[in-house]
Amino acid sequence: MYELKNVTKTYNASKRKITALDSVNLSIPDGQMVAIQGPTGGGKSTLLQMLGALDRPTSGEVQLGSSMLSKLGDGKLAAIRAKEVGFVFQGFNLIPTLTALENVETALAPLGVSGAERRQRSQDALASVGLSERFGHLPAELSGGQQQRVAIARALVKRPDVLLADEPTGALDEDTRDEIMELLESFWRDQGLTLIIVTHDSAVARRAERRLHIKGGKVTELAAQPA
């Protein structure tokens, strides 16, 4: 699924160069569930941006399937993000003036899906995360866990190959965290997704079949442990 070769990303800040990723070599097979841990500022978010076609490396190659992301133009990267990659964030990132159903439908708008199909697929996606009774609710009328379920439905409605989750349980209590993780794992198993989760929570990371640690822009492998 992913192949990263000598990926380096540097930024210039306050007249000094910051190396967010340092010669990263990494392979992630199709269908794997991976957790990425590490300290704040260690490079987790930058790595996720590379995997999500949100940024390009300063040097090196990032490949997703047959697409060499590091060599594509902005338009082609946007098309890959729209179709092949789903995103779930800690802050949910729902549009506050749209209902749960309308928020999910926004993911299909760039794909040219007809209005009727868009509505049906969005309803099915919300039903799959247990929100059949919440189609017409605004985000402010939903709990944190319900908002994250809407965000998961929005990410999965376009049927992506990859789901990238950036601290998906960071704003949730422990019980809701476990419910959301069980939901993500069920989609991973049933749909054959490649699931990559950035997390500070060791309880979340232990659920993954593979664990990576990134610090100072360097990626190391950790032994997977039972939850």
Phi and psi restraints in degrees (value plus and minus 20) as a CYANA .aco file:
   2 TYR   PHI    -137.6   -97.6
   2 TYR   PSI     123.8   163.8
   3 GLU   PHI    -160.1  -120.1
   3 GLU   PSI      94.8   134.8
   4 LEU   PHI    -130.8   -90.8
   4 LEU   PSI     109.5   149.5
   5 LYS   PHI    -145.6  -105.6
   5 LYS   PSI      93.8   133.8
   6 ASN   PHI      30.4    70.4
   6 ASN   PSI      26.0    66.0
   7 VAL   PHI    -100.8   -60.8
   7 VAL   PSI     101.5   141.5
   8 THR   PHI    -145.0  -105.0
   8 THR   PSI     117.5   157.5
   9 LYS   PHI    -152.1  -112.1
   9 LYS   PSI     102.2   142.2
  10 THR   PHI    -141.8  -101.8
  10 THR   PSI     130.9   170.9
  11 TYR   PHI    -148.5  -108.5
  11 TYR   PSI     130.1   170.1
  12 ASN   PHI    -121.8   -81.8
  12 ASN   PSI     102.2   142.2
  13 ALA   PHI    -161.1  -121.1
  13 ALA   PSI     104.6   144.6
  14 SER   PHI      32.0    72.0
  14 SER   PSI      27.1    67.1
  15 LYS   PHI      45.9    85.9
  15 LYS   PSI      -0.8    39.2
  16 ARG   PHI    -156.6  -116.6
  16 ARG   PSI     133.4   173.4
  17 LYS   PHI    -112.6   -72.6
  17 LYS   PSI     110.5   150.5
  18 ILE   PHI    -129.5   -89.5
  18 ILE   PSI     108.0   148.0
  19 THR   PHI    -119.2   -79.2
  19 THR   PSI      86.0   126.0
  20 ALA   PHI    -103.6   -63.6
  20 ALA   PSI     -55.2   -15.2
  21 LEU   PHI    -149.9  -109.9
  21 LEU   PSI     116.2   156.2
  22 ASP   PHI    -146.5  -106.5
  22 ASP   PSI      75.4   115.4
  23 SER   PHI      31.2    71.2
  23 SER   PSI      34.0    74.0
  24 VAL   PHI    -100.2   -60.2
  24 VAL   PSI     107.7   147.7
  25 ASN   PHI    -138.0   -98.0
  25 ASN   PSI     104.5   144.5
  26 LEU   PHI    -176.3  -136.3
  26 LEU   PSI     114.2   154.2
  27 SER   PHI    -139.0   -99.0
  27 SER   PSI     113.5   153.5
  28 ILE   PHI    -146.1  -106.1
  28 ILE   PSI      90.1   130.1
  29 PRO   PHI     -87.3   -47.3
  29 PRO   PSI     137.4   177.4
  30 ASP   PHI     -80.1   -40.1
  30 ASP   PSI     113.2   153.2
  31 GLY   PHI      64.3   104.3
  31 GLY   PSI     -12.8    27.2
  32 GLN   PHI    -107.2   -67.2
  32 GLN   PSI     129.4   169.4
  33 MET   PHI    -126.2   -86.2
  33 MET   PSI      99.2   139.2
  34 VAL   PHI    -144.6  -104.6
  34 VAL   PSI     115.1   155.1
  35 ALA   PHI    -128.8   -88.8
  35 ALA   PSI     116.9   156.9
  36 ILE   PHI    -137.1   -97.1
  36 ILE   PSI     101.2   141.2
  37 GLN   PHI    -139.5   -99.5
  37 GLN   PSI     149.4   189.4
  38 GLY   PHI     131.5   171.5
  38 GLY   PSI     146.8   186.8
  39 PRO   PHI     -91.2   -51.2
  39 PRO   PSI     140.7   180.7
  40 THR   PHI     -78.9   -38.9
  40 THR   PSI     113.0   153.0
  41 GLY   PHI      62.8   102.8
  41 GLY   PSI     -14.8    25.2
  42 GLY   PHI    -102.0   -62.0
  42 GLY   PSI     -35.8     4.2
  43 GLY   PHI     101.2   141.2
  43 GLY   PSI     -17.0    23.0
  44 LYS   PHI     -80.0   -40.0
  44 LYS   PSI     -70.2   -30.2
  45 SER   PHI     -86.7   -46.7
  45 SER   PSI     -57.5   -17.5
  46 THR   PHI     -84.0   -44.0
  46 THR   PSI     -61.9   -21.9
  47 LEU   PHI     -82.1   -42.1
  47 LEU   PSI     -63.1   -23.1
  48 LEU   PHI     -83.9   -43.9
  48 LEU   PSI     -56.7   -16.7
  49 GLN   PHI     -82.9   -42.9
  49 GLN   PSI     -57.5   -17.5
  50 MET   PHI     -85.5   -45.5
  50 MET   PSI     -64.5   -24.5
  51 LEU   PHI     -86.9   -46.9
  51 LEU   PSI     -49.8    -9.8
  52 GLY   PHI    -112.1   -72.1
  52 GLY   PSI     -11.0    29.0
  53 ALA   PHI      40.0    80.0
  53 ALA   PSI      10.8    50.8
  54 LEU   PHI    -114.2   -74.2
  54 LEU   PSI     -34.1     5.9
  55 ASP   PHI    -174.7  -134.7
  55 ASP   PSI     143.6   183.6
  56 ARG   PHI    -132.9   -92.9
  56 ARG   PSI     129.4   169.4
  57 PRO   PHI     -92.9   -52.9
  57 PRO   PSI     136.8   176.8
  58 THR   PHI     -88.1   -48.1
  58 THR   PSI     -56.7   -16.7
  59 SER   PHI    -172.6  -132.6
  59 SER   PSI     141.2   181.2
  60 GLY   PHI      77.0   117.0
  60 GLY   PSI    -198.9  -158.9
  61 GLU   PHI    -146.0  -106.0
  61 GLU   PSI     118.1   158.1
  62 VAL   PHI    -142.3  -102.3
  62 VAL   PSI      99.1   139.1
  63 GLN   PHI    -138.6   -98.6
  63 GLN   PSI     110.6   150.6
  64 LEU   PHI    -138.4   -98.4
  64 LEU   PSI      92.0   132.0
  65 GLY   PHI      40.0    80.0
  65 GLY   PSI    -143.5  -103.5
  66 SER   PHI    -116.2   -76.2
  66 SER   PSI     -17.8    22.2
  67 SER   PHI    -117.5   -77.5
  67 SER   PSI     106.3   146.3
  68 MET   PHI    -109.1   -69.1
  68 MET   PSI      73.0   113.0
  69 LEU   PHI     -79.6   -39.6
  69 LEU   PSI     -56.6   -16.6
  70 SER   PHI     -87.4   -47.4
  70 SER   PSI     -31.0     9.0
  71 LYS   PHI    -132.2   -92.2
  71 LYS   PSI     -20.9    19.1
  72 LEU   PHI    -108.9   -68.9
  72 LEU   PSI     132.8   172.8
  73 GLY   PHI     -97.6   -57.6
  73 GLY   PSI     151.8   191.8
  74 ASP   PHI     -79.8   -39.8
  74 ASP   PSI     -60.3   -20.3
  75 GLY   PHI     -83.2   -43.2
  75 GLY   PSI     -62.8   -22.8
  76 LYS   PHI     -91.8   -51.8
  76 LYS   PSI     -54.6   -14.6
  77 LEU   PHI     -85.1   -45.1
  77 LEU   PSI     -60.5   -20.5
  78 ALA   PHI     -82.9   -42.9
  78 ALA   PSI     -58.0   -18.0
  79 ALA   PHI     -86.7   -46.7
  79 ALA   PSI     -57.4   -17.4
  80 ILE   PHI     -86.8   -46.8
  80 ILE   PSI     -62.8   -22.8
  81 ARG   PHI     -82.6   -42.6
  81 ARG   PSI     -58.5   -18.5
  82 ALA   PHI     -89.8   -49.8
  82 ALA   PSI     -52.8   -12.8
  83 LYS   PHI    -129.3   -89.3
  83 LYS   PSI     -61.0   -21.0
  84 GLU   PHI    -120.2   -80.2
  84 GLU   PSI     -40.2    -0.2
  85 VAL   PHI    -144.3  -104.3
  85 VAL   PSI     108.9   148.9
  86 GLY   PHI    -124.6   -84.6
  86 GLY   PSI     126.3   166.3
  87 PHE   PHI    -143.8  -103.8
  87 PHE   PSI     117.7   157.7
  88 VAL   PHI    -150.8  -110.8
  88 VAL   PSI     111.5   151.5
  89 PHE   PHI    -139.3   -99.3
  89 PHE   PSI     141.6   181.6
  90 GLN   PHI     -80.7   -40.7
  90 GLN   PSI     -59.8   -19.8
  91 GLY   PHI    -108.2   -68.2
  91 GLY   PSI      -8.5    31.5
  92 PHE   PHI      50.9    90.9
  92 PHE   PSI     -65.2   -25.2
  93 ASN   PHI      37.3    77.3
  93 ASN   PSI      18.7    58.7
  94 LEU   PHI    -105.4   -65.4
  94 LEU   PSI     132.5   172.5
  95 ILE   PHI    -103.2   -63.2
  95 ILE   PSI      96.9   136.9
  96 PRO   PHI     -85.2   -45.2
  96 PRO   PSI     -44.0    -4.0
  97 THR   PHI    -110.9   -70.9
  97 THR   PSI     -21.2    18.8
  98 LEU   PHI    -126.9   -86.9
  98 LEU   PSI     128.3   168.3
  99 THR   PHI     -90.3   -50.3
  99 THR   PSI     150.4   190.4
 100 ALA   PHI     -75.6   -35.6
 100 ALA   PSI     -65.8   -25.8
 101 LEU   PHI     -83.8   -43.8
 101 LEU   PSI     -63.8   -23.8
 102 GLU   PHI     -86.6   -46.6
 102 GLU   PSI     -56.1   -16.1
 103 ASN   PHI     -81.3   -41.3
 103 ASN   PSI     -62.1   -22.1
 104 VAL   PHI     -87.5   -47.5
 104 VAL   PSI     -59.1   -19.1
 105 GLU   PHI     -81.5   -41.5
 105 GLU   PSI     -47.7    -7.7
 106 THR   PHI     -79.9   -39.9
 106 THR   PSI     -47.1    -7.1
 107 ALA   PHI     -89.9   -49.9
 107 ALA   PSI     -44.3    -4.3
 108 LEU   PHI    -114.0   -74.0
 108 LEU   PSI     -36.7     3.3
 109 ALA   PHI     -76.6   -36.6
 109 ALA   PSI     -63.1   -23.1
 110 PRO   PHI     -90.4   -50.4
 110 PRO   PSI     -31.5     8.5
 111 LEU   PHI    -113.5   -73.5
 111 LEU   PSI     -19.8    20.2
 112 GLY   PHI      53.3    93.3
 112 GLY   PSI       2.7    42.7
 113 VAL   PHI     -95.7   -55.7
 113 VAL   PSI     117.3   157.3
 114 SER   PHI     -82.6   -42.6
 114 SER   PSI     137.4   177.4
 115 GLY   PHI     -77.7   -37.7
 115 GLY   PSI     -63.4   -23.4
 116 ALA   PHI     -86.6   -46.6
 116 ALA   PSI     -63.7   -23.7
 117 GLU   PHI     -88.4   -48.4
 117 GLU   PSI     -58.1   -18.1
 118 ARG   PHI     -79.7   -39.7
 118 ARG   PSI     -64.5   -24.5
 119 ARG   PHI     -85.6   -45.6
 119 ARG   PSI     -63.6   -23.6
 120 GLN   PHI     -87.0   -47.0
 120 GLN   PSI     -64.4   -24.4
 121 ARG   PHI     -85.0   -45.0
 121 ARG   PSI     -55.4   -15.4
 122 SER   PHI     -90.1   -50.1
 122 SER   PSI     -59.7   -19.7
 123 GLN   PHI     -82.7   -42.7
 123 GLN   PSI     -63.1   -23.1
 124 ASP   PHI     -83.2   -43.2
 124 ASP   PSI     -59.5   -19.5
 125 ALA   PHI     -85.7   -45.7
 125 ALA   PSI     -62.3   -22.3
 126 LEU   PHI     -86.9   -46.9
 126 LEU   PSI     -57.7   -17.7
 127 ALA   PHI     -82.4   -42.4
 127 ALA   PSI     -56.1   -16.1
 128 SER   PHI     -88.3   -48.3
 128 SER   PSI     -40.2    -0.2
 129 VAL   PHI    -125.1   -85.1
 129 VAL   PSI      -6.4    33.6
 130 GLY   PHI      61.9   101.9
 130 GLY   PSI       6.5    46.5
 131 LEU   PHI    -140.7  -100.7
 131 LEU   PSI      17.5    57.5
 132 SER   PHI     -80.3   -40.3
 132 SER   PSI     -47.6    -7.6
 133 GLU   PHI    -114.7   -74.7
 133 GLU   PSI     -10.4    29.6
 134 ARG   PHI    -142.7  -102.7
 134 ARG   PSI      -2.2    37.8
 135 PHE   PHI     -73.2   -33.2
 135 PHE   PSI     -64.1   -24.1
 136 GLY   PHI    -112.7   -72.7
 136 GLY   PSI     -13.2    26.8
 137 HIS   PHI    -104.6   -64.6
 137 HIS   PSI     120.3   160.3
 138 LEU   PHI     -98.5   -58.5
 138 LEU   PSI     136.7   176.7
 139 PRO   PHI     -72.8   -32.8
 139 PRO   PSI     -58.5   -18.5
 140 ALA   PHI     -85.5   -45.5
 140 ALA   PSI     -37.2     2.8
 141 GLU   PHI    -113.5   -73.5
 141 GLU   PSI     -15.6    24.4
 142 LEU   PHI    -135.1   -95.1
 142 LEU   PSI     131.5   171.5
 143 SER   PHI     -91.5   -51.5
 143 SER   PSI     149.2   189.2
 144 GLY   PHI     -78.9   -38.9
 144 GLY   PSI     -62.8   -22.8
 145 GLY   PHI     -84.1   -44.1
 145 GLY   PSI     -59.1   -19.1
 146 GLN   PHI     -87.9   -47.9
 146 GLN   PSI     -58.6   -18.6
 147 GLN   PHI     -82.6   -42.6
 147 GLN   PSI     -59.9   -19.9
 148 GLN   PHI     -87.9   -47.9
 148 GLN   PSI     -52.8   -12.8
 149 ARG   PHI     -84.3   -44.3
 149 ARG   PSI     -59.3   -19.3
 150 VAL   PHI     -82.0   -42.0
 150 VAL   PSI     -63.3   -23.3
 151 ALA   PHI     -82.9   -42.9
 151 ALA   PSI     -57.3   -17.3
 152 ILE   PHI     -87.6   -47.6
 152 ILE   PSI     -62.6   -22.6
 153 ALA   PHI     -80.3   -40.3
 153 ALA   PSI     -62.1   -22.1
 154 ARG   PHI     -82.6   -42.6
 154 ARG   PSI     -59.3   -19.3
 155 ALA   PHI     -89.3   -49.3
 155 ALA   PSI     -54.5   -14.5
 156 LEU   PHI    -113.8   -73.8
 156 LEU   PSI     -35.3     4.7
 157 VAL   PHI     -83.3   -43.3
 157 VAL   PSI     -46.8    -6.8
 158 LYS   PHI    -106.2   -66.2
 158 LYS   PSI     -17.8    22.2
 159 ARG   PHI      39.1    79.1
 159 ARG   PSI      39.0    79.0
 160 PRO   PHI     -95.3   -55.3
 160 PRO   PSI     144.7   184.7
 161 ASP   PHI    -104.8   -64.8
 161 ASP   PSI     -48.3    -8.3
 162 VAL   PHI    -148.7  -108.7
 162 VAL   PSI     118.6   158.6
 163 LEU   PHI    -138.9   -98.9
 163 LEU   PSI      99.3   139.3
 164 LEU   PHI    -125.9   -85.9
 164 LEU   PSI     104.1   144.1
 165 ALA   PHI    -141.6  -101.6
 165 ALA   PSI      97.0   137.0
 166 ASP   PHI    -121.6   -81.6
 166 ASP   PSI      83.1   123.1
 167 GLU   PHI      29.1    69.1
 167 GLU   PSI      34.5    74.5
 168 PRO   PHI     -86.3   -46.3
 168 PRO   PSI     -37.2     2.8
 169 THR   PHI    -134.0   -94.0
 169 THR   PSI     -12.3    27.7
 170 GLY   PHI     -84.1   -44.1
 170 GLY   PSI     -45.7    -5.7
 171 ALA   PHI    -121.7   -81.7
 171 ALA   PSI      -7.7    32.3
 172 LEU   PHI    -135.7   -95.7
 172 LEU   PSI     134.5   174.5
 173 ASP   PHI     -94.2   -54.2
 173 ASP   PSI     152.2   192.2
 174 GLU   PHI     -82.4   -42.4
 174 GLU   PSI     -64.3   -24.3
 175 ASP   PHI     -84.4   -44.4
 175 ASP   PSI     -63.8   -23.8
 176 THR   PHI     -87.8   -47.8
 176 THR   PSI     -56.4   -16.4
 177 ARG   PHI     -74.1   -34.1
 177 ARG   PSI     -68.1   -28.1
 178 ASP   PHI     -85.0   -45.0
 178 ASP   PSI     -58.0   -18.0
 179 GLU   PHI     -83.5   -43.5
 179 GLU   PSI     -63.8   -23.8
 180 ILE   PHI     -85.9   -45.9
 180 ILE   PSI     -60.7   -20.7
 181 MET   PHI     -86.1   -46.1
 181 MET   PSI     -59.4   -19.4
 182 GLU   PHI     -82.7   -42.7
 182 GLU   PSI     -56.8   -16.8
 183 LEU   PHI     -86.2   -46.2
 183 LEU   PSI     -67.4   -27.4
 184 LEU   PHI     -81.2   -41.2
 184 LEU   PSI     -62.3   -22.3
 185 GLU   PHI     -84.4   -44.4
 185 GLU   PSI     -56.5   -16.5
 186 SER   PHI     -85.1   -45.1
 186 SER   PSI     -60.9   -20.9
 187 PHE   PHI     -87.1   -47.1
 187 PHE   PSI     -59.1   -19.1
 188 TRP   PHI     -79.4   -39.4
 188 TRP   PSI     -66.7   -26.7
 189 ARG   PHI     -89.0   -49.0
 189 ARG   PSI     -66.0   -26.0
 190 ASP   PHI     -96.6   -56.6
 190 ASP   PSI     -51.8   -11.8
 191 GLN   PHI    -125.1   -85.1
 191 GLN   PSI     -24.3    15.7
 192 GLY   PHI      48.5    88.5
 192 GLY   PSI       9.0    49.0
 193 LEU   PHI     -88.3   -48.3
 193 LEU   PSI     134.3   174.3
 194 THR   PHI    -108.9   -68.9
 194 THR   PSI      98.8   138.8
 195 LEU   PHI    -136.1   -96.1
 195 LEU   PSI     100.4   140.4
 196 ILE   PHI    -143.8  -103.8
 196 ILE   PSI     101.7   141.7
 197 ILE   PHI    -141.4  -101.4
 197 ILE   PSI     103.0   143.0
 198 VAL   PHI    -110.3   -70.3
 198 VAL   PSI     109.0   149.0
 199 THR   PHI    -173.8  -133.8
 199 THR   PSI     127.5   167.5
 200 HIS   PHI    -112.3   -72.3
 200 HIS   PSI     -29.7    10.3
 201 ASP   PHI    -112.1   -72.1
 201 ASP   PSI      92.7   132.7
 202 SER   PHI     -84.0   -44.0
 202 SER   PSI     -50.0   -10.0
 203 ALA   PHI     -84.6   -44.6
 203 ALA   PSI     -55.2   -15.2
 204 VAL   PHI     -91.4   -51.4
 204 VAL   PSI     -66.5   -26.5
 205 ALA   PHI     -81.4   -41.4
 205 ALA   PSI     -55.3   -15.3
 206 ARG   PHI     -86.0   -46.0
 206 ARG   PSI     -37.7     2.3
 207 ARG   PHI     -94.1   -54.1
 207 ARG   PSI     -41.7    -1.7
 208 ALA   PHI     -96.7   -56.7
 208 ALA   PSI     132.0   172.0
 209 GLU   PHI    -100.2   -60.2
 209 GLU   PSI     -32.5     7.5
 210 ARG   PHI    -164.3  -124.3
 210 ARG   PSI     117.8   157.8
 211 ARG   PHI    -145.7  -105.7
 211 ARG   PSI     112.1   152.1
 212 LEU   PHI    -137.2   -97.2
 212 LEU   PSI     129.7   169.7
 213 HIS   PHI    -144.5  -104.5
 213 HIS   PSI     113.7   153.7
 214 ILE   PHI    -146.3  -106.3
 214 ILE   PSI     109.7   149.7
 215 LYS   PHI    -167.7  -127.7
 215 LYS   PSI     111.5   151.5
 216 GLY   PHI      39.9    79.9
 216 GLY   PSI       8.4    48.4
 217 GLY   PHI      59.3    99.3
 217 GLY   PSI     -17.1    22.9
 218 LYS   PHI    -125.1   -85.1
 218 LYS   PSI     113.9   153.9
 219 VAL   PHI    -122.3   -82.3
 219 VAL   PSI     109.8   149.8
 220 THR   PHI    -146.2  -106.2
 220 THR   PSI     138.1   178.1
 221 GLU   PHI    -114.7   -74.7
 221 GLU   PSI     116.2   156.2
 222 LEU   PHI    -131.7   -91.7
 222 LEU   PSI     129.2   169.2
 223 ALA   PHI     -90.2   -50.2
 223 ALA   PSI     113.5   153.5
 224 ALA   PHI     -89.0   -49.0
 224 ALA   PSI     126.0   166.0
 225 GLN   PHI    -149.1  -109.1
 225 GLN   PSI     131.0   171.0
 226 PRO   PHI     -86.4   -46.4
 226 PRO   PSI     126.7   166.7
